[in-house]
Every structure is written in C-alpha cells, then in structure tokens.
Amino acid sequence: MAPTILRDIPYTEALVGYADDAPHKVPLRLDAYLPEGRGPHPVLVVAFGGAFHRGSKSNDAFPGVGDAGDNTAMAEYCRRFAAQGFACFSIDYRLAPSDPVPAGPPIIAQPDLVPMGRIAQVREIMGLPPATAADMARTMEAGIEDFVAAVAFLRTEHARFNIDTSRIVLGGWSAGARCALYAAYGRRVTCRGVIALSGVLQPDDTARFLATPKGLPPLLLIAAERDLGYIQEGAGTNIAAFAAAGVPGHLARVLGYDHWYPAEAPTDAGASVQAMMQAALDSFTG
C-alpha cells in the first residue's frame, strides 16, 4: 500500500544570517511518510545529501552526477520503507547559503579538518566564493542541531504520527549521513541504530565519542567502491574504531559505483543497498 504523505510539517525554528547584524529565525520542516496499519510504527528519520549546500527533504537525487548513474533520493527511500511498515521522516536542515547560526557548543573538535574537496566543487557549481573549513564546520554544527531538534519534535508528537519512539533509527546520505552520525554518537540522541550512506565521522571525533561507548547504537555504514576519498578512507577507520570499542558496526561497499548510486546497486555483502538497509532496519527495531 502507498504511504500517507504529510508534507512541510514545521518541527522547529533556527537562526540564519551569521554575518548579518541581526540574524533571524526560519522555520524548518519535515515530510512524513506514514504506513498503513495500526501501529505504533518503528521510525526512520533521514537527512538528505548535497555537500551541506543543496538538496532538500523532497529531492536529493542528482541526475548524471556520478560516473555510474543517478543516486536514489532519501525521499524515495522513505516511500519504499514506509511501504514496509516504517514511519519515515525526511527532514530539511540549514544549508551553507543561508549562513546558519548554531546555538550550542560545538561538537566537532577540529573544525580545520572538515573535508573541503567536494564542498569546493559544489560552491563553484553554485557560483559561490570559496569558504573556509571553519565556515563549513559551523554549517555542519547547525545541521547536526537541526537533526537533533527533529527527533525531539517526533518524540513530543509521537501520538500524532502513531510512532514508537523506543524504535527510532537515524540515517541519511552524504552530508545528511554525517548529521545523523554526529547526532547519534556526538549528541547522544537515543536511537536503535544508524544507517549512514556515504557519510563518516572525522577520526578525532570518532575516538572521542567512542571513549565512552556504553549505550551507543549499532551502525550500518555503506560506502561506494569509488566513493569520495575521505569517505573511502574514513569508512574503514570508523568501523575499525567501532570494533575496538565494542560497538557493533558493519561496512558494506557498493560495487562499481562512486559517491552517487541507486538503491538497487550491488554491495560486497551480496545484497543491494536497499536490501542492506532493510535488513538493518529489521534488525535494529525488531
């Protein structure tokens, strides 16, 4: 059965205009993909990708960008998993062009180590001037805060959406995956697991977060065989650190693809990206 889709639900307000004399608040919204049945339903909360510069909760598929084809939008994953009984929520979050203003203390320990290669490419595509790593760390902090706020909103509004807040999984692709990872392991948002598509934690942050591993959720990390360089390197480093800390983590490599890959792409685990995600959702929330 097709899910019921509720669009543009405000979940918080947050500040933008960091360089302005008077920063102002903007509403942030999410789309809900609600399954048939009585519930309460297990939950998947996802954030889109786009180098913290572009994309949206309704579409982060970039046709023809990758060598091997188009990626599957997070919104499409929401449709598919809602059909399997998961209440799925695709969230918007603040992006670099809005010049976001994070509210709390930073969670990224070394902002100067934020990978800038892909970000520089996207800024050039969008006609934006170069940005510093510190600028992008500030944008990332805002996105992480927004992800945390979205989960808090869903916990408060659980009856409205008929969801089981004891069975929440966080996820996303690329920049969105990084927001989910930092929300779960840095901000310690309570969840059953994390599904990160081509997103990683910075190594220094990974070590810091895993120093106190008790209660941390399991991780499925999916990265492409020819992914962005920092993701290829960071994926293995992240999973090795998880194993050393005793936190369950699994890495699946997407065969024959770069950073942009469809849900049907094969992995080295012998199953497609979507099948790997489905198995993780079932395991995390079962």
C-alpha positions as CSV (number, residue, x, y, z in Angstrom):
1,M,0.0,0.0,0.0
2,A,1.2,3.5,-0.8
3,P,2.0,5.5,2.4
4,T,0.2,8.6,3.5
5,I,2.5,11.6,2.9
6,L,2.2,14.7,5.0
7,R,4.4,17.5,3.7
8,D,6.0,20.6,5.2
9,I,5.4,20.0,8.8
10,P,7.3,22.6,10.9
11,Y,9.4,21.0,13.6
12,T,11.5,23.9,14.9
13,E,12.8,27.4,14.1
14,A,16.5,28.1,13.9
15,L,18.8,31.1,13.3
16,V,20.4,32.0,9.9
17,G,22.4,35.1,8.8
18,Y,25.6,34.6,10.8
19,A,27.3,37.5,9.1
20,D,24.3,39.8,9.4
21,D,23.9,42.5,12.0
22,A,20.6,40.9,13.0
23,P,20.3,37.1,12.4
24,H,16.8,35.9,12.0
25,K,14.9,32.7,12.6
26,V,13.5,30.5,9.8
27,P,11.1,27.5,10.1
28,L,12.5,24.1,9.5
29,R,10.1,21.4,8.1
30,L,9.9,17.7,7.6
31,D,7.8,15.4,5.4
32,A,6.2,12.3,7.0
33,Y,5.7,9.0,5.1
34,L,3.2,7.0,7.2
35,P,2.5,3.4,6.7
36,E,-0.8,1.6,6.7
37,G,-1.8,-0.4,9.8
38,R,-2.5,0.2,13.5
39,G,0.9,0.9,14.8
40,P,2.6,2.3,16.7
41,H,5.2,2.0,14.0
42,P,9.0,1.9,14.1
43,V,10.7,5.1,12.9
44,L,13.3,6.1,10.3
45,V,14.5,9.7,10.4
46,V,16.7,10.7,7.4
47,A,18.5,13.8,6.2
48,F,19.4,14.5,2.5
49,G,22.8,15.0,0.9
50,G,24.3,17.8,-1.1
51,A,27.6,18.9,0.5
52,F,25.7,21.0,3.0
53,H,24.8,23.3,0.1
54,R,21.9,21.9,-1.9
55,G,19.3,19.3,-2.0
56,S,16.0,19.1,0.0
57,K,13.8,16.8,2.0
58,S,11.9,16.1,-1.2
59,N,14.8,15.5,-3.6
60,D,18.5,15.0,-3.3
61,A,18.8,12.9,-6.4
62,F,21.4,14.5,-8.7
63,P,20.9,13.1,-12.2
64,G,24.0,12.1,-14.1
65,V,26.5,13.4,-11.5
66,G,28.2,10.1,-10.8
67,D,30.1,8.1,-13.3
68,A,27.7,5.2,-13.0
69,G,24.4,7.0,-12.9
70,D,21.9,8.7,-10.6
71,N,21.5,8.3,-6.9
72,T,18.2,7.4,-5.2
73,A,16.7,10.3,-3.2
74,M,16.2,9.9,0.5
75,A,12.5,10.8,-0.1
76,E,12.3,7.7,-2.3
77,Y,13.8,5.6,0.4
78,C,11.1,6.9,2.7
79,R,8.4,5.9,0.3
80,R,9.8,2.4,0.0
81,F,10.4,1.8,3.7
82,A,7.0,3.2,4.6
83,A,5.5,0.5,2.4
84,Q,7.3,-2.0,4.6
85,G,5.8,-0.6,7.8
86,F,8.2,2.1,8.9
87,A,7.1,5.6,9.7
88,C,9.7,7.6,7.8
89,F,10.5,11.3,8.2
90,S,12.6,13.3,5.7
91,I,13.9,16.5,7.2
92,D,15.1,19.8,5.9
93,Y,18.1,21.4,7.7
94,R,20.0,24.7,7.4
95,L,22.4,24.9,4.5
96,A,25.5,27.0,3.9
97,P,23.9,29.6,1.6
98,S,21.7,30.6,4.5
99,D,24.7,31.3,6.7
100,P,23.4,29.3,9.7
101,V,24.0,30.2,13.3
102,P,24.5,27.2,15.5
103,A,23.0,27.6,19.0
104,G,25.1,25.4,21.3
105,P,28.7,24.5,22.0
106,P,30.5,22.8,19.1
107,I,30.7,19.0,18.8
108,I,33.3,19.0,16.0
109,A,36.6,19.1,17.9
110,Q,38.9,20.0,14.9
111,P,36.9,22.2,12.5
112,D,40.0,22.8,10.4
113,L,39.9,19.1,9.4
114,V,36.5,19.3,7.8
115,P,36.9,17.8,4.3
116,M,36.6,20.6,1.7
117,G,37.2,19.0,-1.7
118,R,33.6,18.2,-2.7
119,I,32.4,21.3,-0.9
120,A,34.7,23.5,-3.0
121,Q,33.4,21.8,-6.2
122,V,29.7,22.4,-5.3
123,R,30.4,26.0,-4.4
124,E,32.0,26.5,-7.8
125,I,28.9,24.9,-9.5
126,M,26.6,27.2,-7.5
127,G,28.7,30.3,-8.3
128,L,29.6,30.9,-4.6
129,P,33.0,32.2,-3.4
130,P,35.4,29.8,-1.6
131,A,34.6,29.0,2.0
132,T,36.9,28.1,4.9
133,A,36.8,24.9,6.9
134,A,35.7,26.9,9.9
135,D,32.7,28.2,7.9
136,M,31.7,24.7,6.9
137,A,32.2,23.3,10.4
138,R,29.7,26.0,11.6
139,T,27.2,24.9,8.9
140,M,27.7,21.3,9.9
141,E,27.1,22.1,13.6
142,A,23.8,23.7,12.6
143,G,22.7,20.7,10.6
144,I,23.5,18.4,13.5
145,E,21.5,20.6,15.8
146,D,18.6,20.5,13.4
147,F,18.6,16.7,13.2
148,V,18.6,16.6,17.0
149,A,15.6,19.0,17.0
150,A,13.7,16.9,14.5
151,V,14.0,13.8,16.6
152,A,13.0,15.7,19.7
153,F,9.9,17.0,17.9
154,L,8.9,13.5,16.8
155,R,9.2,12.2,20.4
156,T,6.9,15.0,21.6
157,E,4.4,14.4,18.7
158,H,4.5,10.6,18.8
159,A,0.7,10.2,19.1
160,R,0.1,12.5,16.2
161,F,2.1,10.2,13.9
162,N,1.3,6.9,15.7
163,I,5.0,6.1,16.1
164,D,7.0,4.0,18.6
165,T,9.7,6.3,20.0
166,S,11.6,3.4,21.5
167,R,12.3,2.1,18.0
168,I,13.9,5.1,16.2
169,V,16.7,4.7,13.6
170,L,18.6,7.7,12.2
171,G,20.0,7.9,8.7
172,G,20.9,9.9,5.7
173,W,23.1,10.2,2.6
174,S,26.4,12.1,2.3
175,A,26.0,15.4,4.3
176,G,22.8,14.0,5.8
177,A,24.6,10.9,6.9
178,R,27.1,13.0,8.7
179,C,24.4,14.9,10.5
180,A,22.8,11.6,11.6
181,L,26.2,10.2,12.8
182,Y,27.0,13.2,14.8
183,A,23.5,13.4,16.3
184,A,23.7,9.7,17.4
185,Y,27.3,9.4,18.6
186,G,28.2,13.0,19.4
187,R,25.0,14.5,20.7
188,R,23.9,11.1,22.1
189,V,20.4,11.1,20.6
190,T,18.8,7.9,21.8
191,C,18.1,5.6,18.9
192,R,18.2,1.9,17.9
193,G,20.7,2.3,15.1
194,V,22.2,4.4,12.4
195,I,22.3,3.8,8.7
196,A,24.9,6.1,7.0
197,L,25.1,6.2,3.2
198,S,28.5,7.6,2.2
199,G,29.0,9.7,5.4
200,V,31.6,9.3,8.1
201,L,32.7,10.8,11.4
202,Q,36.1,12.6,11.5
203,P,38.7,10.3,13.1
204,D,39.4,12.5,16.1
205,D,35.7,12.8,16.8
206,T,35.2,9.1,16.4
207,A,37.8,8.4,19.1
208,R,36.3,10.9,21.5
209,F,32.8,9.7,21.1
210,L,33.8,6.0,21.5
211,A,35.8,6.7,24.6
212,T,32.5,6.2,26.5
213,P,30.8,3.6,24.3
214,K,28.2,2.4,26.7
215,G,24.7,2.7,25.2
216,L,25.9,3.7,21.7
217,P,23.7,2.3,18.9
218,P,24.9,-0.1,16.1
219,L,25.9,1.3,12.8
220,L,25.5,0.2,9.2
221,L,27.9,2.3,7.1
222,I,27.6,1.9,3.3
223,A,30.3,3.5,1.1
224,A,30.9,3.1,-2.6
225,E,33.9,1.3,-4.1
226,R,34.9,4.6,-5.8
227,D,33.5,7.0,-3.2
228,L,35.0,10.4,-2.3
229,G,38.5,9.9,-1.0
230,Y,37.8,10.9,2.6
231,I,34.8,8.6,2.7
232,Q,36.8,5.6,1.3
233,E,39.4,6.1,4.0
234,G,37.1,7.2,6.8
235,A,34.6,4.3,6.4
236,G,37.2,1.7,7.2
237,T,38.7,3.8,10.0
238,N,35.3,4.4,11.6
239,I,34.3,0.7,11.6
240,A,37.7,-0.4,13.0
241,A,37.2,2.1,15.8
242,F,33.7,0.9,16.5
243,A,35.0,-2.7,16.7
244,A,37.8,-1.7,19.0
245,A,35.3,0.0,21.3
246,G,32.9,-3.0,21.3
247,V,30.1,-1.1,19.4
248,P,28.5,-3.1,16.6
249,G,29.3,-1.7,13.2
250,H,29.3,-3.1,9.7
251,L,30.7,-1.7,6.5
252,A,29.2,-2.6,3.1
253,R,30.9,-1.5,-0.1
254,V,28.8,-0.6,-3.2
255,L,30.4,-2.3,-6.1
256,G,31.2,-0.5,-9.3
257,Y,29.9,2.9,-8.2
258,D,31.2,6.3,-7.0
259,H,29.5,8.6,-4.5
260,W,26.2,8.5,-6.4
261,Y,24.5,5.1,-6.5
262,P,20.9,3.8,-6.7
263,A,19.1,1.7,-4.1
264,E,19.4,-1.3,-6.5
265,A,23.2,-1.1,-6.7
266,P,25.0,-4.3,-5.5
267,T,27.2,-4.4,-2.4
268,D,30.1,-6.7,-1.4
269,A,27.7,-8.3,1.1
270,G,25.8,-9.9,-1.8
271,A,22.7,-7.8,-1.4
272,S,21.6,-4.4,-2.9
273,V,21.9,-1.1,-1.0
274,Q,18.2,-1.1,-0.2
275,A,18.2,-4.8,0.9
276,M,21.1,-4.0,3.3
277,M,19.2,-1.0,4.7
278,Q,16.0,-3.1,5.1
279,A,17.9,-5.8,6.9
280,A,19.4,-3.3,9.2
281,L,16.1,-1.6,9.9
282,D,14.5,-5.0,10.8
283,S,17.5,-5.9,13.0
284,F,17.7,-2.6,14.8
285,T,14.0,-2.3,15.5
286,G,13.0,-6.0,15.9
